[in-house]
Amino acid sequence: GLSVPRSLERKIETNLRRGEFHRCNGENCKEIANMRSIHTIYIREMLKQAPEGLEGLHSRVHTASPNPRVKTTLEDALGRLGCESAEDGLLLELNDAGTSLQATAGGKVYGDEQLLAICCQQEVQAGCDLALPYNAPEMLDTLASQAGQSTLRYLHTPADQSDSPARRLSAKQIWVRDGLFRAVKLLHIIKSTGKSLAELSAELPDFYVEKKSFALPCSPAHLQELLRRSDTQLDAASEGVILRKHGGRILITPGKSGKRAQVFAEANTMELAHELCEDVALLLQNNQ
């Protein structure tokens, strides 16, 4: 489910643009395959995130998503695992694409990065390395190293095959990028540890992430020069640039068009994460 390397992407685009591809005549067309079973296969793989089932889970669960298909798919899986449903139970909310997960318990909201960190904590404690996207919080590297494990990062559009080991491992950790898989894994952790979401979250180091998208007033190359002149530590990154300021970390990744940039600010307080994002916004505004 990961994006293809940039080299293959360019090759496909070039061939399509030039019309350099073979057209299939009617005699060579294959039979239409019925893919209805893919839904069953998907759920079957999701159930593997909770191998002992979820019967006896001390929290009942309520699900929500703007996408009815995402909601019913998760409910189907939880029902098969023996998880009780209740409107007043632990609320699991998925975005429209099913890629992002948010939970609410005891009146407190736990964001996608916190839930990912809880799952990563369990994974490294079980003796496994982690395969993470390049823009996942840096704190997850710390969790892995404290447990004697490593993190491998894969890129969104790699220029070569250098991230192949991370991509191979990521095939075994679909919960990193799939919110439904992560929801089932999270409930499995809650059941197997006997801990509440609040207790699991309290075991993590304090960290907060803020994400924003900004219009780029200049080219990505000129942006890097502006950042180099600013009062920050600038690190090289495989995709984008990393700034370190006030103990926080900012990852800036220009989009393909070069007209917008995604900003991921990470810090040990919510206020600092917000301030780091605003610093980038101010820098861009002053250089329009």
N, C-alpha and C positions, 0 to 999 in steps of 0.2 A: 503493500500500500504506500510505499514511499515514492517520491518523485524521481524521475530518471536523471542520470548525470547530464550535465549541460552539453557535453559532446554529442550524446545520442539525441538530445532534444534538437540541437542545431542540424544534425544530419536529417532528422525527420522533416523539420521545417524546410530545409533546402530542397529535399526530394519532392515535397508537396508543391513548393513554389515553382519548381522547374517542370513538374509533371513527370518526374523520373520514377515512375512506379508501374508495376504490371497491373493491367485491368483484367479482372476475372470474367471469363465468358460464362454464359448460363450453364453449359455442360459441366463446368468445374466447380460450380457452387455446391457447397456442402449442405446437408440437411439442417434445418433449423433445430437447435438444441433447446429443450425445455429447461430453463434455469430456476424453476420454482423451488427446487430443493436447496438452493443456495441459502435461503432463509433458515432452513432446518440445520444446515451445516454450520452456519454462523452461531446459532443458539447453542448447538452442541459444543462448539469450541468455547463459548462463553461460560457454560456450565463447569468447564474444567478449572475455572478460577476458584471454585469452591468445591473441591473434590469430596469433602464429607457432607456436602449439602448445608443448608442454613436452618434446618429444624432446630428449635430450641434457642434461637437468637433472642437475646433479652430485649432487643429493640424491634418494634414493629416498624414497617417501612411504608412511606408514601412517595410516589414518583410524580414527576411533572416534566413537561417539555412542550415547546410550541409546535413540535413535530409529532403528530399523533402516532406515526409509525415507530418513532424512536421510543415513545412512552409505552406502547403496547408490547414492543419487542422486549424491553427490560422487564415489564410486568410478567410476561410469559416465562422468561428465564427464572425470575424470582419465585414464581408460583411452582415451577418444576423442582426448585431447590427446597421447597417447603417453607419459604419465608412468608410470615404473616403480613397482611396489608392493613393499614389503618390510617385514617385522615390525620390523626393526632400523633403519628409516629415520626420517626426520623425521615426528614424530607430530602430526597435526592432529585436535584434538578439538572437536566441536560439541555444543552443548546440545540438549535435546530438541526445541526449536522451530527449531533451525537458525539462530538469530539471533546467537549468541555463539560466538567462535572462540578456541581456546587452542592453542599450539604448544609442543612439547618437542623440543629439539635439543641434543646434547652434554650431556645431563643438566640443562640449564637450561630453565625454564618461562617462556614469554612470554605474558603475559595479553592479553585482548581489546583493551584500550586501546593497548597497545604495537603490536600488529599493525595496528590501525586507523591509528595514527600513521605507521607505515612506509608504508602505502598512501597516506595523505594527503601525506606528504613527496614521494612519487613524482608525485602528481597536480599539486601546485603547482609542482614543478620542470618539469613539462611545460607550464606556462603556464595551468593551469585554476584557477578559483575553487573553493571547497568549499561544499557544502550539508550542514550538520550539525544534529543534534537539539540542543535547548536545553541538554541535560545532558551533552554531549560535553566532554572536557577543554578548558580554556581554553588550554592549551599549543598546541593545534592552530591557534589564531588567530595565535600567534607564528610558527609554521612558515610559515603562509600569508603573513604580512606580510614576513617575511625574504626570501621569494621574489617579493615584489611582487604578491601575489595577495590576494584578500579571502575572508572566510568569511561565509556567510549562514546564519542559524539559523532553523529551523522549530520550532513549538511542538507539544506533544502535543494540547492542546485549545484552539486559537486562538479568541479571541472575535470576530475579524474576519478580513479578508483581508490583513492587513499582512505576513504571512510568505509570501505567494504566490510572490514571486521565488525564495525558498529552496526551496519545494515544487516549482516547475517544474524547477529545477536538480537537485534530488534524484532526479528520474526518470531522470537520466543517470548517477547515482552510486549504483546499487542496492547496491553492495558496502559502503556505509557502514552499512546496516542489515540486510544479509543475510550470514550467516556463510559460506555455501557460495560465493557470489560473491567474498567477501573471500579465501577460501582459494585460489581459482584466481588471483585478481589477485596475491596474495602470491607464489605460485610463479612467476608470470610475471615479477615484479620480481626474484626470486632468479636466474632464468635470464638475463634480459636484462642485469642488472648484473654477473653473475658473482660476486656477494658472498654470503656466508653470512648466516644470520639474525642471528648474533651481530654481524657487521660492520654490517649495516643498523641494528640496534638501537643500536649504539654511536654512530651518527651523530645520534641524537636527543638533545635536552636531557634531563637527569634529571627524571623525573616519575613519581609514583605516585598511584594512585586507590584509595580504599576506599569501598565502598558498604554502607549499612546501612538497615534499616527500623525505625522506632521507633513505639511507641504515643504518641499525642498526649494529654497530660493536660489540654489546654485547647483553646480554639478557635484556628484559624489566626491570627485577628486579635490575640488575646492573646499568642500565640507571638511574633508580630512585635514586640510591645511588650516582651516579656521579652528578646528578642535585642537590642533597641535599648538596654536598660539594661546589657547585658553589656559586658565590656571587648573589644569588637570593632568593626571598621568594617563598617557595614551598607549594602549597595548594593541598589537596586531591581532587580528582575528581572521579565521578562514572565510567568514562571511560578515562584512561590516567592520566596525571598529568598536573597541571597548575603552570606556573612560572609567577612571577610578578617582573618586572625589569624596572627601569627608567619611572615608571608610565604606562608601557604597560603590556599586558597580552599575554602569550604564552600557548597554549594548545597542548600537545604532546600525540598522541594516537598511540601506536604500533599496527601493523596489526595482523591478526590472526596467521600468520606464525611466527611472532616475528622477521622477517628479515628486515622489513621496518617500518618507523614511519611517520605519517602525522603530520605536524606542521602548526598550525593556529596562526599567530601573529596579535595582534590587538593593535592599538595605535592611538593617536590623530594627528599624522602626517605620511605621506607616508614613509619618511626617517626613522623614528623610527621603523615602522613596518618591514621595510626591514632589519634594523640593528638587530632587535630581532631575525629574521630568521637566519641571518648570524652568530649570536652568538651561536645558537644551532648547526649550521653546523660546526663551528669551534670546539665546545666542542666535537662533535662526531668524527671529524677528528683527534683531539689530543688524542683520547682514542681508536683508532683502534688497 
